[in-house]
Amino acid sequence: MTYQEKYTELFNKYQEATISLTKATDKISDINGFGDRQDVTDYYKAASKYHYAEQNFQKLLQYTVEAKVNPETKYVAREYMYEFIKIDQQKKGIPWGHDVITPKVKENDIKFILCEIGLTNDPQPKKMYPGTEYKFPVLNLEHGKECSDFLSKMIMGPEVEELELQKFREIKIIDEQQPIYVRIELDIR
């Protein structure tokens, strides 16, 4: 999926949510008191969908404007990165259940998790043994930091604090004029 296709998808959801919210607002605008409770419930649901769609659409717009994104480049979301890593690890025999966010060391017979996450301009994978390396393109340095923080918390657990994230994040000088990648070295045994 390209950024243009993602834009179209999010815009359509935003437009549908706007229409639903307008209709729901019209239904509750002329009621006396609370009127039909189902109309109020429908309004609440429509308002929630609208805010969610608007937030996702605005976030994409912010990224595309700040990073001056080429609409034809491939869209890669941080959630996609996480799911890709999780599915790949499952294929390698790591007992990381579909309903489990973070692989647990004491549960599932996992002895340890070694994870290093950082940003790089180098698209070439390093040959490492016995772990696995993943690289995903990001929009810009800020987007890369956001993705690396998200992946750190998802892989190592939500209790990872900002100071701990600095320990895990690779320290490198990143040329913002070159393509930037999130690089994850992961060894789960």
C-alpha positions as CSV (number, residue, x, y, z in Angstrom):
1,M,0.0,0.0,0.0
2,T,1.3,3.4,-0.9
3,Y,0.9,6.6,1.1
4,Q,-1.7,7.8,-1.5
5,E,-3.7,4.6,-1.0
6,K,-3.5,4.9,2.8
7,Y,-4.6,8.6,2.5
8,T,-7.6,7.5,0.4
9,E,-8.5,4.8,2.8
10,L,-8.3,7.0,5.9
11,F,-10.1,9.9,4.1
12,N,-13.0,7.6,3.1
13,K,-13.3,6.4,6.7
14,Y,-13.2,10.0,8.0
15,Q,-15.8,11.1,5.4
16,E,-18.1,8.2,6.3
17,A,-17.7,8.9,10.0
18,T,-18.5,12.6,9.4
19,I,-21.7,11.7,7.6
20,S,-22.8,9.3,10.3
21,L,-22.1,11.8,13.0
22,T,-24.1,14.5,11.2
23,K,-27.1,12.2,10.8
24,A,-26.8,11.1,14.5
25,T,-26.6,14.8,15.6
26,D,-29.7,15.6,13.5
27,K,-31.6,12.8,15.2
28,I,-30.9,14.1,18.7
29,S,-31.1,17.8,17.9
30,D,-34.9,18.1,18.2
31,I,-35.6,15.6,21.0
32,N,-37.3,16.8,24.2
33,G,-35.3,15.7,27.1
34,F,-33.5,12.5,26.3
35,G,-36.1,11.3,23.8
36,D,-35.3,8.0,22.2
37,R,-32.4,6.4,24.1
38,Q,-31.3,4.5,21.0
39,D,-30.7,7.8,19.2
40,V,-28.5,8.9,22.0
41,T,-26.6,5.6,21.9
42,D,-26.2,5.9,18.2
43,Y,-24.9,9.4,18.5
44,Y,-22.3,8.3,21.1
45,K,-21.1,5.5,18.8
46,A,-21.0,7.8,15.8
47,A,-19.1,10.5,17.8
48,S,-16.5,7.8,18.9
49,K,-16.0,6.5,15.4
50,Y,-15.7,10.1,14.1
51,H,-13.0,11.0,16.7
52,Y,-11.0,7.8,16.0
53,A,-11.2,8.3,12.2
54,E,-10.3,12.0,12.5
55,Q,-7.3,11.2,14.7
56,N,-5.9,8.6,12.3
57,F,-6.5,10.9,9.3
58,Q,-4.9,13.9,11.0
59,K,-1.9,11.9,12.1
60,L,-1.2,10.8,8.5
61,L,-1.6,14.3,7.2
62,Q,0.9,15.6,9.8
63,Y,3.4,12.9,8.8
64,T,3.0,13.6,5.1
65,V,3.3,17.4,5.5
66,E,6.3,17.3,7.9
67,A,8.2,14.7,6.0
68,K,7.3,15.9,2.5
69,V,6.4,12.3,1.6
70,N,6.2,11.1,-1.9
71,P,2.6,9.7,-2.2
72,E,3.9,6.8,-4.3
73,T,6.2,5.4,-1.6
74,K,5.2,2.4,0.4
75,Y,3.3,3.0,3.6
76,V,4.7,1.1,6.7
77,A,2.9,1.6,10.0
78,R,4.6,0.8,13.3
79,E,1.8,-1.7,14.1
80,Y,2.6,-3.5,10.9
81,M,6.3,-3.6,11.9
82,Y,5.3,-5.2,15.2
83,E,2.9,-7.8,13.7
84,F,5.6,-8.7,11.0
85,I,8.2,-9.3,13.8
86,K,5.7,-11.3,15.9
87,I,4.6,-13.5,13.0
88,D,8.2,-14.1,11.9
89,Q,9.2,-15.1,15.4
90,Q,6.2,-17.5,15.6
91,K,7.3,-19.1,12.4
92,K,10.7,-19.6,13.9
93,G,9.2,-21.6,16.7
94,I,9.1,-18.9,19.4
95,P,6.1,-19.5,21.7
96,W,4.6,-16.0,21.3
97,G,0.8,-16.4,21.4
98,H,-1.5,-14.4,19.2
99,D,-3.2,-13.0,22.3
100,V,0.1,-12.2,24.0
101,I,1.5,-8.7,23.4
102,T,5.0,-9.3,24.8
103,P,6.9,-12.6,24.8
104,K,7.3,-13.5,28.5
105,V,10.7,-14.8,29.8
106,K,9.3,-17.0,32.6
107,E,6.2,-18.1,30.7
108,N,6.3,-20.0,27.4
109,D,9.7,-21.6,28.1
110,I,11.5,-18.5,26.8
111,K,14.9,-18.3,28.6
112,F,15.9,-14.8,27.5
113,I,15.1,-11.9,25.2
114,L,17.9,-9.8,23.7
115,C,16.6,-6.8,21.8
116,E,18.4,-3.8,20.3
117,I,16.5,-1.2,18.5
118,G,17.9,1.8,16.7
119,L,17.8,4.0,13.7
120,T,20.2,3.8,10.7
121,N,20.7,5.1,7.2
122,D,22.1,1.7,6.1
123,P,19.5,-0.4,4.3
124,Q,21.8,-3.5,4.2
125,P,21.1,-6.2,6.8
126,K,24.0,-7.3,8.9
127,K,24.8,-11.0,9.2
128,M,24.2,-11.8,12.8
129,Y,24.0,-15.1,14.6
130,P,21.9,-16.5,16.2
131,G,19.4,-13.7,16.3
132,T,17.4,-12.0,13.6
133,E,17.6,-8.5,12.2
134,Y,14.7,-6.5,10.9
135,K,14.8,-3.1,9.0
136,F,11.8,-1.0,8.2
137,P,11.8,2.4,6.4
138,V,10.4,5.4,8.3
139,L,9.3,8.8,7.2
140,N,11.8,10.9,9.2
141,L,13.8,11.0,12.4
142,E,10.8,11.8,14.6
143,H,8.8,9.0,13.1
144,G,11.7,6.7,13.5
145,K,12.0,7.5,17.2
146,E,8.3,7.0,17.6
147,C,8.4,3.6,15.9
148,S,11.5,2.5,17.9
149,D,9.9,3.5,21.2
150,F,6.6,1.7,20.3
151,L,8.5,-1.5,19.2
152,S,10.6,-1.4,22.4
153,K,7.5,-1.2,24.6
154,M,5.7,-3.9,22.6
155,I,8.6,-6.4,22.5
156,M,10.2,-5.7,25.9
157,G,7.0,-4.8,27.8
158,P,4.9,-1.7,28.5
159,E,6.7,-1.2,31.8
160,V,9.8,0.0,29.9
161,E,10.4,3.6,30.8
162,E,11.9,6.4,28.7
163,L,15.3,6.2,30.4
164,E,15.4,2.5,29.7
165,L,14.5,3.1,26.1
166,Q,17.6,5.3,25.8
167,K,19.8,2.3,26.8
168,F,18.2,0.1,24.1
169,R,18.2,2.7,21.3
170,E,21.3,2.5,19.2
171,I,23.3,5.8,19.4
172,K,24.3,6.8,15.8
173,I,24.4,9.9,13.8
174,I,21.6,9.8,11.3
175,D,21.7,11.8,8.1
176,E,18.2,13.2,7.8
177,Q,18.7,13.8,4.1
178,Q,19.1,10.0,3.4
179,P,16.4,7.3,3.9
180,I,16.1,6.3,7.6
181,Y,15.3,2.8,8.8
182,V,14.3,1.4,12.2
183,R,16.7,-1.5,12.9
184,I,15.7,-4.3,15.3
185,E,18.1,-7.0,16.4
186,L,16.2,-9.6,18.2
187,D,17.3,-12.9,19.8
188,I,14.7,-14.8,21.7
189,R,15.6,-18.2,23.1
